[in-house]
Amino acid sequence: MTEDKHRLLDQLRQVIRIKHYSLRTEESYINWIKRFIFFHNKKPPVEMGENK
């Protein structure tokens, strides 16, 4: 992975901080996204799409 490419949660944190959201909001968003990722067994978004 190159330095240009940041992990998803790092990107989310950066955007939340740019928008000046509270720390509690950031923590809440991060936790919801982590739960969503683990619920779907860490599948890449490409594999989570509609079956064709």
mmCIF entry with sequence, helices, sheets and N, C-alpha, C, O atoms, coordinates in Angstrom:
data_MODEL
# 
_entry.id   MODEL 
# 
_entity.id                         1 
_entity.type                       polymer 
_entity.pdbx_number_of_molecules   1 
# 
_entity_poly.entity_id                      1 
_entity_poly.type                           'polypeptide(L)' 
_entity_poly.nstd_linkage                   no 
_entity_poly.nstd_monomer                   no 
_entity_poly.pdbx_seq_one_letter_code       MTEDKHRLLDQLRQVIRIKHYSLRTEESYINWIKRFIFFHNKKPPVEMGENK 
_entity_poly.pdbx_seq_one_letter_code_can   MTEDKHRLLDQLRQVIRIKHYSLRTEESYINWIKRFIFFHNKKPPVEMGENK 
_entity_poly.pdbx_strand_id                 A 
# 
loop_
_entity_poly_seq.entity_id 
_entity_poly_seq.num 
_entity_poly_seq.mon_id 
_entity_poly_seq.hetero 
1 1  MET n 
1 2  THR n 
1 3  GLU n 
1 4  ASP n 
1 5  LYS n 
1 6  HIS n 
1 7  ARG n 
1 8  LEU n 
1 9  LEU n 
1 10 ASP n 
1 11 GLN n 
1 12 LEU n 
1 13 ARG n 
1 14 GLN n 
1 15 VAL n 
1 16 ILE n 
1 17 ARG n 
1 18 ILE n 
1 19 LYS n 
1 20 HIS n 
1 21 TYR n 
1 22 SER n 
1 23 LEU n 
1 24 ARG n 
1 25 THR n 
1 26 GLU n 
1 27 GLU n 
1 28 SER n 
1 29 TYR n 
1 30 ILE n 
1 31 ASN n 
1 32 TRP n 
1 33 ILE n 
1 34 LYS n 
1 35 ARG n 
1 36 PHE n 
1 37 ILE n 
1 38 PHE n 
1 39 PHE n 
1 40 HIS n 
1 41 ASN n 
1 42 LYS n 
1 43 LYS n 
1 44 PRO n 
1 45 PRO n 
1 46 VAL n 
1 47 GLU n 
1 48 MET n 
1 49 GLY n 
1 50 GLU n 
1 51 ASN n 
1 52 LYS n 
# 
_struct_asym.id          A 
_struct_asym.entity_id   1 
# 
loop_
_struct_conf.conf_type_id 
_struct_conf.id 
_struct_conf.pdbx_PDB_helix_id 
_struct_conf.beg_label_comp_id 
_struct_conf.beg_label_asym_id 
_struct_conf.beg_label_seq_id 
_struct_conf.pdbx_beg_PDB_ins_code 
_struct_conf.end_label_comp_id 
_struct_conf.end_label_asym_id 
_struct_conf.end_label_seq_id 
_struct_conf.pdbx_end_PDB_ins_code 
_struct_conf.beg_auth_comp_id 
_struct_conf.beg_auth_asym_id 
_struct_conf.beg_auth_seq_id 
_struct_conf.end_auth_comp_id 
_struct_conf.end_auth_asym_id 
_struct_conf.end_auth_seq_id 
_struct_conf.pdbx_PDB_helix_class 
_struct_conf.details 
_struct_conf.pdbx_PDB_helix_length 
HELX_P HELX_P1 AA1 LEU A 8  ? ILE A 18 ? LEU A 8  ILE A 18 1 ? 11 
HELX_P HELX_P2 AA2 LEU A 23 ? PHE A 39 ? LEU A 23 PHE A 39 1 ? 17 
HELX_P HELX_P3 AA3 PRO A 45 ? MET A 48 ? PRO A 45 MET A 48 5 ? 4  
# 
_struct_conf_type.id          HELX_P 
_struct_conf_type.criteria    ? 
_struct_conf_type.reference   ? 
# 
loop_
_atom_site.group_PDB 
_atom_site.id 
_atom_site.type_symbol 
_atom_site.label_atom_id 
_atom_site.label_alt_id 
_atom_site.label_comp_id 
_atom_site.label_asym_id 
_atom_site.label_entity_id 
_atom_site.label_seq_id 
_atom_site.pdbx_PDB_ins_code 
_atom_site.Cartn_x 
_atom_site.Cartn_y 
_atom_site.Cartn_z 
_atom_site.occupancy 
_atom_site.B_iso_or_equiv 
_atom_site.pdbx_formal_charge 
_atom_site.auth_seq_id 
_atom_site.auth_comp_id 
_atom_site.auth_asym_id 
_atom_site.auth_atom_id 
_atom_site.pdbx_PDB_model_num 
ATOM 1   N N  . MET A 1 1  ? 0.844   -1.168  0.000   1.00 0.00 ? 1  MET A N  1 
ATOM 2   C CA . MET A 1 1  ? 0.000   0.000   0.000   1.00 0.00 ? 1  MET A CA 1 
ATOM 3   C C  . MET A 1 1  ? 0.892   1.235   0.000   1.00 0.00 ? 1  MET A C  1 
ATOM 4   O O  . MET A 1 1  ? 1.842   1.318   0.778   1.00 0.00 ? 1  MET A O  1 
ATOM 5   N N  . THR A 1 2  ? 0.593   2.177   -0.856  1.00 0.00 ? 2  THR A N  1 
ATOM 6   C CA . THR A 1 2  ? 1.402   3.388   -0.924  1.00 0.00 ? 2  THR A CA 1 
ATOM 7   C C  . THR A 1 2  ? 0.980   4.368   0.165   1.00 0.00 ? 2  THR A C  1 
ATOM 8   O O  . THR A 1 2  ? -0.076  4.218   0.781   1.00 0.00 ? 2  THR A O  1 
ATOM 9   N N  . GLU A 1 3  ? 1.823   5.371   0.390   1.00 0.00 ? 3  GLU A N  1 
ATOM 10  C CA . GLU A 1 3  ? 1.504   6.374   1.392   1.00 0.00 ? 3  GLU A CA 1 
ATOM 11  C C  . GLU A 1 3  ? 0.321   7.234   0.965   1.00 0.00 ? 3  GLU A C  1 
ATOM 12  O O  . GLU A 1 3  ? -0.369  7.795   1.817   1.00 0.00 ? 3  GLU A O  1 
ATOM 13  N N  . ASP A 1 4  ? 0.071   7.349   -0.346  1.00 0.00 ? 4  ASP A N  1 
ATOM 14  C CA . ASP A 1 4  ? -1.045  8.145   -0.844  1.00 0.00 ? 4  ASP A CA 1 
ATOM 15  C C  . ASP A 1 4  ? -2.384  7.519   -0.466  1.00 0.00 ? 4  ASP A C  1 
ATOM 16  O O  . ASP A 1 4  ? -3.381  8.216   -0.273  1.00 0.00 ? 4  ASP A O  1 
ATOM 17  N N  . LYS A 1 5  ? -2.387  6.223   -0.366  1.00 0.00 ? 5  LYS A N  1 
ATOM 18  C CA . LYS A 1 5  ? -3.627  5.495   -0.122  1.00 0.00 ? 5  LYS A CA 1 
ATOM 19  C C  . LYS A 1 5  ? -3.785  5.277   1.382   1.00 0.00 ? 5  LYS A C  1 
ATOM 20  O O  . LYS A 1 5  ? -3.005  4.551   1.997   1.00 0.00 ? 5  LYS A O  1 
ATOM 21  N N  . HIS A 1 6  ? -4.791  5.905   1.960   1.00 0.00 ? 6  HIS A N  1 
ATOM 22  C CA . HIS A 1 6  ? -5.020  5.765   3.385   1.00 0.00 ? 6  HIS A CA 1 
ATOM 23  C C  . HIS A 1 6  ? -6.126  4.742   3.626   1.00 0.00 ? 6  HIS A C  1 
ATOM 24  O O  . HIS A 1 6  ? -6.957  4.489   2.754   1.00 0.00 ? 6  HIS A O  1 
ATOM 25  N N  . ARG A 1 7  ? -6.123  4.172   4.796   1.00 0.00 ? 7  ARG A N  1 
ATOM 26  C CA . ARG A 1 7  ? -7.147  3.204   5.154   1.00 0.00 ? 7  ARG A CA 1 
ATOM 27  C C  . ARG A 1 7  ? -8.483  3.919   5.294   1.00 0.00 ? 7  ARG A C  1 
ATOM 28  O O  . ARG A 1 7  ? -8.531  5.124   5.539   1.00 0.00 ? 7  ARG A O  1 
ATOM 29  N N  . LEU A 1 8  ? -9.564  3.166   5.135   1.00 0.00 ? 8  LEU A N  1 
ATOM 30  C CA . LEU A 1 8  ? -10.908 3.729   5.155   1.00 0.00 ? 8  LEU A CA 1 
ATOM 31  C C  . LEU A 1 8  ? -11.187 4.530   6.427   1.00 0.00 ? 8  LEU A C  1 
ATOM 32  O O  . LEU A 1 8  ? -11.664 5.662   6.351   1.00 0.00 ? 8  LEU A O  1 
ATOM 33  N N  . LEU A 1 9  ? -10.898 3.958   7.582   1.00 0.00 ? 9  LEU A N  1 
ATOM 34  C CA . LEU A 1 9  ? -11.210 4.647   8.828   1.00 0.00 ? 9  LEU A CA 1 
ATOM 35  C C  . LEU A 1 9  ? -10.352 5.891   9.020   1.00 0.00 ? 9  LEU A C  1 
ATOM 36  O O  . LEU A 1 9  ? -10.798 6.865   9.626   1.00 0.00 ? 9  LEU A O  1 
ATOM 37  N N  . ASP A 1 10 ? -9.131  5.866   8.509   1.00 0.00 ? 10 ASP A N  1 
ATOM 38  C CA . ASP A 1 10 ? -8.285  7.058   8.571   1.00 0.00 ? 10 ASP A CA 1 
ATOM 39  C C  . ASP A 1 10 ? -8.860  8.167   7.687   1.00 0.00 ? 10 ASP A C  1 
ATOM 40  O O  . ASP A 1 10 ? -8.836  9.339   8.061   1.00 0.00 ? 10 ASP A O  1 
ATOM 41  N N  . GLN A 1 11 ? -9.371  7.796   6.526   1.00 0.00 ? 11 GLN A N  1 
ATOM 42  C CA . GLN A 1 11 ? -9.997  8.768   5.636   1.00 0.00 ? 11 GLN A CA 1 
ATOM 43  C C  . GLN A 1 11 ? -11.230 9.364   6.302   1.00 0.00 ? 11 GLN A C  1 
ATOM 44  O O  . GLN A 1 11 ? -11.464 10.571  6.234   1.00 0.00 ? 11 GLN A O  1 
ATOM 45  N N  . LEU A 1 12 ? -12.017 8.505   6.949   1.00 0.00 ? 12 LEU A N  1 
ATOM 46  C CA . LEU A 1 12 ? -13.218 8.972   7.629   1.00 0.00 ? 12 LEU A CA 1 
ATOM 47  C C  . LEU A 1 12 ? -12.862 9.957   8.735   1.00 0.00 ? 12 LEU A C  1 
ATOM 48  O O  . LEU A 1 12 ? -13.487 11.011  8.854   1.00 0.00 ? 12 LEU A O  1 
ATOM 49  N N  . ARG A 1 13 ? -11.867 9.620   9.537   1.00 0.00 ? 13 ARG A N  1 
ATOM 50  C CA . ARG A 1 13 ? -11.437 10.519  10.618  1.00 0.00 ? 13 ARG A CA 1 
ATOM 51  C C  . ARG A 1 13 ? -11.007 11.876  10.067  1.00 0.00 ? 13 ARG A C  1 
ATOM 52  O O  . ARG A 1 13 ? -11.327 12.920  10.637  1.00 0.00 ? 13 ARG A O  1 
ATOM 53  N N  . GLN A 1 14 ? -10.285 11.847  8.965   1.00 0.00 ? 14 GLN A N  1 
ATOM 54  C CA . GLN A 1 14 ? -9.809  13.097  8.366   1.00 0.00 ? 14 GLN A CA 1 
ATOM 55  C C  . GLN A 1 14 ? -10.989 13.971  7.929   1.00 0.00 ? 14 GLN A C  1 
ATOM 56  O O  . GLN A 1 14 ? -11.001 15.173  8.192   1.00 0.00 ? 14 GLN A O  1 
ATOM 57  N N  . VAL A 1 15 ? -11.964 13.378  7.271   1.00 0.00 ? 15 VAL A N  1 
ATOM 58  C CA . VAL A 1 15 ? -13.121 14.140  6.801   1.00 0.00 ? 15 VAL A CA 1 
ATOM 59  C C  . VAL A 1 15 ? -13.928 14.684  7.974   1.00 0.00 ? 15 VAL A C  1 
ATOM 60  O O  . VAL A 1 15 ? -14.360 15.837  7.953   1.00 0.00 ? 15 VAL A O  1 
ATOM 61  N N  . ILE A 1 16 ? -14.130 13.859  8.992   1.00 0.00 ? 16 ILE A N  1 
ATOM 62  C CA . ILE A 1 16 ? -14.885 14.298  10.166  1.00 0.00 ? 16 ILE A CA 1 
ATOM 63  C C  . ILE A 1 16 ? -14.192 15.478  10.835  1.00 0.00 ? 16 ILE A C  1 
ATOM 64  O O  . ILE A 1 16 ? -14.854 16.420  11.273  1.00 0.00 ? 16 ILE A O  1 
ATOM 65  N N  . ARG A 1 17 ? -12.880 15.436  10.916  1.00 0.00 ? 17 ARG A N  1 
ATOM 66  C CA . ARG A 1 17 ? -12.141 16.533  11.558  1.00 0.00 ? 17 ARG A CA 1 
ATOM 67  C C  . ARG A 1 17 ? -12.168 17.797  10.711  1.00 0.00 ? 17 ARG A C  1 
ATOM 68  O O  . ARG A 1 17 ? -12.207 18.904  11.248  1.00 0.00 ? 17 ARG A O  1 
ATOM 69  N N  . ILE A 1 18 ? -12.149 17.639  9.394   1.00 0.00 ? 18 ILE A N  1 
ATOM 70  C CA . ILE A 1 18 ? -12.249 18.804  8.506   1.00 0.00 ? 18 ILE A CA 1 
ATOM 71  C C  . ILE A 1 18 ? -13.602 19.489  8.697   1.00 0.00 ? 18 ILE A C  1 
ATOM 72  O O  . ILE A 1 18 ? -13.699 20.715  8.645   1.00 0.00 ? 18 ILE A O  1 
ATOM 73  N N  . LYS A 1 19 ? -14.644 18.684  8.919   1.00 0.00 ? 19 LYS A N  1 
ATOM 74  C CA . LYS A 1 19 ? -15.993 19.227  9.105   1.00 0.00 ? 19 LYS A CA 1 
ATOM 75  C C  . LYS A 1 19 ? -16.244 19.700  10.539  1.00 0.00 ? 19 LYS A C  1 
ATOM 76  O O  . LYS A 1 19 ? -17.330 20.187  10.853  1.00 0.00 ? 19 LYS A O  1 
ATOM 77  N N  . HIS A 1 20 ? -15.244 19.557  11.401  1.00 0.00 ? 20 HIS A N  1 
ATOM 78  C CA . HIS A 1 20 ? -15.319 20.014  12.791  1.00 0.00 ? 20 HIS A CA 1 
ATOM 79  C C  . HIS A 1 20 ? -16.421 19.331  13.588  1.00 0.00 ? 20 HIS A C  1 
ATOM 80  O O  . HIS A 1 20 ? -17.068 19.968  14.420  1.00 0.00 ? 20 HIS A O  1 
ATOM 81  N N  . TYR A 1 21 ? -16.644 18.042  13.343  1.00 0.00 ? 21 TYR A N  1 
ATOM 82  C CA . TYR A 1 21 ? -17.590 17.289  14.155  1.00 0.00 ? 21 TYR A CA 1 
ATOM 83  C C  . TYR A 1 21 ? -16.969 17.045  15.518  1.00 0.00 ? 21 TYR A C  1 
ATOM 84  O O  . TYR A 1 21 ? -15.749 17.110  15.671  1.00 0.00 ? 21 TYR A O  1 
ATOM 85  N N  . SER A 1 22 ? -17.799 16.767  16.502  1.00 0.00 ? 22 SER A N  1 
ATOM 86  C CA . SER A 1 22 ? -17.279 16.534  17.854  1.00 0.00 ? 22 SER A CA 1 
ATOM 87  C C  . SER A 1 22 ? -16.557 15.187  17.917  1.00 0.00 ? 22 SER A C  1 
ATOM 88  O O  . SER A 1 22 ? -16.753 14.309  17.076  1.00 0.00 ? 22 SER A O  1 
ATOM 89  N N  . LEU A 1 23 ? -15.724 15.059  18.935  1.00 0.00 ? 23 LEU A N  1 
ATOM 90  C CA . LEU A 1 23 ? -14.981 13.818  19.138  1.00 0.00 ? 23 LEU A CA 1 
ATOM 91  C C  . LEU A 1 23 ? -15.937 12.649  19.374  1.00 0.00 ? 23 LEU A C  1 
ATOM 92  O O  . LEU A 1 23 ? -15.703 11.547  18.878  1.00 0.00 ? 23 LEU A O  1 
ATOM 93  N N  . ARG A 1 24 ? -16.996 12.881  20.118  1.00 0.00 ? 24 ARG A N  1 
ATOM 94  C CA . ARG A 1 24 ? -17.987 11.824  20.387  1.00 0.00 ? 24 ARG A CA 1 
ATOM 95  C C  . ARG A 1 24 ? -18.666 11.365  19.091  1.00 0.00 ? 24 ARG A C  1 
ATOM 96  O O  . ARG A 1 24 ? -18.929 10.175  18.919  1.00 0.00 ? 24 ARG A O  1 
ATOM 97  N N  . THR A 1 25 ? -18.945 12.290  18.192  1.00 0.00 ? 25 THR A N  1 
ATOM 98  C CA . THR A 1 25 ? -19.545 11.937  16.901  1.00 0.00 ? 25 THR A CA 1 
ATOM 99  C C  . THR A 1 25 ? -18.573 11.098  16.089  1.00 0.00 ? 25 THR A C  1 
ATOM 100 O O  . THR A 1 25 ? -18.962 10.101  15.480  1.00 0.00 ? 25 THR A O  1 
ATOM 101 N N  . GLU A 1 26 ? -17.314 11.501  16.081  1.00 0.00 ? 26 GLU A N  1 
ATOM 102 C CA . GLU A 1 26 ? -16.286 10.737  15.367  1.00 0.00 ? 26 GLU A CA 1 
ATOM 103 C C  . GLU A 1 26 ? -16.215 9.315   15.908  1.00 0.00 ? 26 GLU A C  1 
ATOM 104 O O  . GLU A 1 26 ? -16.211 8.357   15.134  1.00 0.00 ? 26 GLU A O  1 
ATOM 105 N N  . GLU A 1 27 ? -16.159 9.171   17.210  1.00 0.00 ? 27 GLU A N  1 
ATOM 106 C CA . GLU A 1 27 ? -16.091 7.836   17.823  1.00 0.00 ? 27 GLU A CA 1 
ATOM 107 C C  . GLU A 1 27 ? -17.312 7.006   17.463  1.00 0.00 ? 27 GLU A C  1 
ATOM 108 O O  . GLU A 1 27 ? -17.193 5.817   17.164  1.00 0.00 ? 27 GLU A O  1 
ATOM 109 N N  . SER A 1 28 ? -18.474 7.623   17.490  1.00 0.00 ? 28 SER A N  1 
ATOM 110 C CA . SER A 1 28 ? -19.710 6.914   17.167  1.00 0.00 ? 28 SER A CA 1 
ATOM 111 C C  . SER A 1 28 ? -19.704 6.425   15.716  1.00 0.00 ? 28 SER A C  1 
ATOM 112 O O  . SER A 1 28 ? -20.026 5.267   15.449  1.00 0.00 ? 28 SER A O  1 
ATOM 113 N N  . TYR A 1 29 ? -19.340 7.302   14.784  1.00 0.00 ? 29 TYR A N  1 
ATOM 114 C CA . TYR A 1 29 ? -19.289 6.925   13.369  1.00 0.00 ? 29 TYR A CA 1 
ATOM 115 C C  . TYR A 1 29 ? -18.291 5.791   13.141  1.00 0.00 ? 29 TYR A C  1 
ATOM 116 O O  . TYR A 1 29 ? -18.587 4.833   12.427  1.00 0.00 ? 29 TYR A O  1 
ATOM 117 N N  . ILE A 1 30 ? -17.120 5.902   13.743  1.00 0.00 ? 30 ILE A N  1 
ATOM 118 C CA . ILE A 1 30 ? -16.088 4.881   13.578  1.00 0.00 ? 30 ILE A CA 1 
ATOM 119 C C  . ILE A 1 30 ? -16.591 3.538   14.096  1.00 0.00 ? 30 ILE A C  1 
ATOM 120 O O  . ILE A 1 30 ? -16.409 2.510   13.443  1.00 0.00 ? 30 ILE A O  1 
ATOM 121 N N  . ASN A 1 31 ? -17.219 3.545   15.263  1.00 0.00 ? 31 ASN A N  1 
ATOM 122 C CA . ASN A 1 31 ? -17.730 2.290   15.835  1.00 0.00 ? 31 ASN A CA 1 
ATOM 123 C C  . ASN A 1 31 ? -18.825 1.670   14.979  1.00 0.00 ? 31 ASN A C  1 
ATOM 124 O O  . ASN A 1 31 ? -18.849 0.452   14.799  1.00 0.00 ? 31 ASN A O  1 
ATOM 125 N N  . TRP A 1 32 ? -19.731 2.485   14.449  1.00 0.00 ? 32 TRP A N  1 
ATOM 126 C CA . TRP A 1 32 ? -20.782 1.946   13.578  1.00 0.00 ? 32 TRP A CA 1 
ATOM 127 C C  . TRP A 1 32 ? -20.174 1.316   12.322  1.00 0.00 ? 32 TRP A C  1 
ATOM 128 O O  . TRP A 1 32 ? -20.600 0.240   11.903  1.00 0.00 ? 32 TRP A O  1 
ATOM 129 N N  . ILE A 1 33 ? -19.206 1.960   11.735  1.00 0.00 ? 33 ILE A N  1 
ATOM 130 C CA . ILE A 1 33 ? -18.584 1.439   10.512  1.00 0.00 ? 33 ILE A CA 1 
ATOM 131 C C  . ILE A 1 33 ? -17.817 0.151   10.809  1.00 0.00 ? 33 ILE A C  1 
ATOM 132 O O  . ILE A 1 33 ? -17.859 -0.789  10.015  1.00 0.00 ? 33 ILE A O  1 
ATOM 133 N N  . LYS A 1 34 ? -17.122 0.101   11.938  1.00 0.00 ? 34 LYS A N  1 
ATOM 134 C CA . LYS A 1 34 ? -16.418 -1.137  12.314  1.00 0.00 ? 34 LYS A CA 1 
ATOM 135 C C  . LYS A 1 34 ? -17.402 -2.291  12.472  1.00 0.00 ? 34 LYS A C  1 
ATOM 136 O O  . LYS A 1 34 ? -17.149 -3.398  11.997  1.00 0.00 ? 34 LYS A O  1 
ATOM 137 N N  . ARG A 1 35 ? -18.532 -2.029  13.144  1.00 0.00 ? 35 ARG A N  1 
ATOM 138 C CA . ARG A 1 35 ? -19.541 -3.081  13.324  1.00 0.00 ? 35 ARG A CA 1 
ATOM 139 C C  . ARG A 1 35 ? -20.097 -3.542  11.977  1.00 0.00 ? 35 ARG A C  1 
ATOM 140 O O  . ARG A 1 35 ? -20.311 -4.736  11.771  1.00 0.00 ? 35 ARG A O  1 
ATOM 141 N N  . PHE A 1 36 ? -20.330 -2.604  11.064  1.00 0.00 ? 36 PHE A N  1 
ATOM 142 C CA . PHE A 1 36 ? -20.837 -2.937  9.739   1.00 0.00 ? 36 PHE A CA 1 
ATOM 143 C C  . PHE A 1 36 ? -19.844 -3.821  8.990   1.00 0.00 ? 36 PHE A C  1 
ATOM 144 O O  . PHE A 1 36 ? -20.232 -4.816  8.377   1.00 0.00 ? 36 PHE A O  1 
ATOM 145 N N  . ILE A 1 37 ? -18.570 -3.461  9.040   1.00 0.00 ? 37 ILE A N  1 
ATOM 146 C CA . ILE A 1 37 ? -17.521 -4.223  8.354   1.00 0.00 ? 37 ILE A CA 1 
ATOM 147 C C  . ILE A 1 37 ? -17.435 -5.645  8.918   1.00 0.00 ? 37 ILE A C  1 
ATOM 148 O O  . ILE A 1 37 ? -17.392 -6.613  8.160   1.00 0.00 ? 37 ILE A O  1 
ATOM 149 N N  . PHE A 1 38 ? -17.411 -5.768  10.253  1.00 0.00 ? 38 PHE A N  1 
ATOM 150 C CA . PHE A 1 38 ? -17.309 -7.092  10.862  1.00 0.00 ? 38 PHE A CA 1 
ATOM 151 C C  . PHE A 1 38 ? -18.578 -7.914  10.651  1.00 0.00 ? 38 PHE A C  1 
ATOM 152 O O  . PHE A 1 38 ? -18.500 -9.135  10.521  1.00 0.00 ? 38 PHE A O  1 
ATOM 153 N N  . PHE A 1 39 ? -19.744 -7.271  10.616  1.00 0.00 ? 39 PHE A N  1 
ATOM 154 C CA . PHE A 1 39 ? -20.999 -7.980  10.356  1.00 0.00 ? 39 PHE A CA 1 
ATOM 155 C C  . PHE A 1 39 ? -20.958 -8.652  8.988   1.00 0.00 ? 39 PHE A C  1 
ATOM 156 O O  . PHE A 1 39 ? -21.495 -9.747  8.819   1.00 0.00 ? 39 PHE A O  1 
ATOM 157 N N  . HIS A 1 40 ? -20.335 -8.013  8.028   1.00 0.00 ? 40 HIS A N  1 
ATOM 158 C CA . HIS A 1 40 ? -20.234 -8.549  6.672   1.00 0.00 ? 40 HIS A CA 1 
ATOM 159 C C  . HIS A 1 40 ? -18.945 -9.332  6.457   1.00 0.00 ? 40 HIS A C  1 
ATOM 160 O O  . HIS A 1 40 ? -18.508 -9.509  5.320   1.00 0.00 ? 40 HIS A O  1 
ATOM 161 N N  . ASN A 1 41 ? -18.338 -9.801  7.539   1.00 0.00 ? 41 ASN A N  1 
ATOM 162 C CA . ASN A 1 41 ? -17.153 -10.667 7.491   1.00 0.00 ? 41 ASN A CA 1 
ATOM 163 C C  . ASN A 1 41 ? -16.003 -10.072 6.692   1.00 0.00 ? 41 ASN A C  1 
ATOM 164 O O  . ASN A 1 41 ? -15.283 -10.797 6.005   1.00 0.00 ? 41 ASN A O  1 
ATOM 165 N N  . LYS A 1 42 ? -15.829 -8.771  6.777   1.00 0.00 ? 42 LYS A N  1 
ATOM 166 C CA . LYS A 1 42 ? -14.719 -8.037  6.149   1.00 0.00 ? 42 LYS A CA 1 
ATOM 167 C C  . LYS A 1 42 ? -14.668 -8.215  4.624   1.00 0.00 ? 42 LYS A C  1 
ATOM 168 O O  . LYS A 1 42 ? -13.591 -8.160  4.029   1.00 0.00 ? 42 LYS A O  1 
ATOM 169 N N  . LYS A 1 43 ? -15.818 -8.426  4.002   1.00 0.00 ? 43 LYS A N  1 
ATOM 170 C CA . LYS A 1 43 ? -15.857 -8.559  2.542   1.00 0.00 ? 43 LYS A CA 1 
ATOM 171 C C  . LYS A 1 43 ? -15.574 -7.213  1.884   1.00 0.00 ? 43 LYS A C  1 
ATOM 172 O O  . LYS A 1 43 ? -15.980 -6.172  2.400   1.00 0.00 ? 43 LYS A O  1 
ATOM 173 N N  . PRO A 1 44 ? -14.880 -7.228  0.746   1.00 0.00 ? 44 PRO A N  1 
ATOM 174 C CA . PRO A 1 44 ? -14.680 -5.992  0.003   1.00 0.00 ? 44 PRO A CA 1 
ATOM 175 C C  . PRO A 1 44 ? -16.023 -5.498  -0.553  1.00 0.00 ? 44 PRO A C  1 
ATOM 176 O O  . PRO A 1 44 ? -16.905 -6.317  -0.811  1.00 0.00 ? 44 PRO A O  1 
ATOM 177 N N  . PRO A 1 45 ? -16.201 -4.202  -0.741  1.00 0.00 ? 45 PRO A N  1 
ATOM 178 C CA . PRO A 1 45 ? -17.460 -3.666  -1.252  1.00 0.00 ? 45 PRO A CA 1 
ATOM 179 C C  . PRO A 1 45 ? -17.887 -4.275  -2.594  1.00 0.00 ? 45 PRO A C  1 
ATOM 180 O O  . PRO A 1 45 ? -19.080 -4.388  -2.872  1.00 0.00 ? 45 PRO A O  1 
ATOM 181 N N  . VAL A 1 46 ? -16.930 -4.659  -3.409  1.00 0.00 ? 46 VAL A N  1 
ATOM 182 C CA . VAL A 1 46 ? -17.238 -5.244  -4.716  1.00 0.00 ? 46 VAL A CA 1 
ATOM 183 C C  . VAL A 1 46 ? -18.029 -6.549  -4.550  1.00 0.00 ? 46 VAL A C  1 
ATOM 184 O O  . VAL A 1 46 ? -18.934 -6.830  -5.336  1.00 0.00 ? 46 VAL A O  1 
ATOM 185 N N  . GLU A 1 47 ? -17.697 -7.325  -3.553  1.00 0.00 ? 47 GLU A N  1 
ATOM 186 C CA . GLU A 1 47 ? -18.369 -8.603  -3.318  1.00 0.00 ? 47 GLU A CA 1 
ATOM 187 C C  . GLU A 1 47 ? -19.710 -8.430  -2.612  1.00 0.00 ? 47 GLU A C  1 
ATOM 188 O O  . GLU A 1 47 ? -20.493 -9.378  -2.559  1.00 0.00 ? 47 GLU A O  1 
ATOM 189 N N  . MET A 1 48 ? -19.995 -7.260  -2.072  1.00 0.00 ? 48 MET A N  1 
ATOM 190 C CA . MET A 1 48 ? -21.220 -7.056  -1.311  1.00 0.00 ? 48 MET A CA 1 
ATOM 191 C C  . MET A 1 48 ? -22.368 -6.550  -2.168  1.00 0.00 ? 48 MET A C  1 
ATOM 192 O O  . MET A 1 48 ? -23.468 -6.340  -1.659  1.00 0.00 ? 48 MET A O  1 
ATOM 193 N N  . GLY A 1 49 ? -22.137 -6.355  -3.439  1.00 0.00 ? 49 GLY A N  1 
ATOM 194 C CA . GLY A 1 49 ? -23.182 -5.815  -4.310  1.00 0.00 ? 49 GLY A CA 1 
ATOM 195 C C  . GLY A 1 49 ? -24.294 -6.819  -4.573  1.00 0.00 ? 49 GLY A C  1 
ATOM 196 O O  . GLY A 1 49 ? -24.269 -7.952  -4.093  1.00 0.00 ? 49 GLY A O  1 
ATOM 197 N N  . GLU A 1 50 ? -25.259 -6.369  -5.344  1.00 0.00 ? 50 GLU A N  1 
ATOM 198 C CA . GLU A 1 50 ? -26.410 -7.177  -5.703  1.00 0.00 ? 50 GLU A CA 1 
ATOM 199 C C  . GLU A 1 50 ? -25.970 -8.367  -6.552  1.00 0.00 ? 50 GLU A C  1 
ATOM 200 O O  . GLU A 1 50 ? -25.108 -8.226  -7.420  1.00 0.00 ? 50 GLU A O  1 
ATOM 201 N N  . ASN A 1 51 ? -26.562 -9.545  -6.303  1.00 0.00 ? 51 ASN A N  1 
ATOM 202 C CA . ASN A 1 51 ? -26.263 -10.733 -7.109  1.00 0.00 ? 51 ASN A CA 1 
ATOM 203 C C  . ASN A 1 51 ? -26.910 -10.584 -8.475  1.00 0.00 ? 51 ASN A C  1 
ATOM 204 O O  . ASN A 1 51 ? -28.068 -10.181 -8.586  1.00 0.00 ? 51 ASN A O  1 
ATOM 205 N N  . LYS A 1 52 ? -26.157 -10.910 -9.508  1.00 0.00 ? 52 LYS A N  1 
ATOM 206 C CA . LYS A 1 52 ? -26.689 -10.800 -10.879 1.00 0.00 ? 52 LYS A CA 1 
ATOM 207 C C  . LYS A 1 52 ? -26.770 -12.138 -11.537 1.00 0.00 ? 52 LYS A C  1 
ATOM 208 O O  . LYS A 1 52 ? -27.194 -12.235 -12.688 1.00 0.00 ? 52 LYS A O  1 
# 
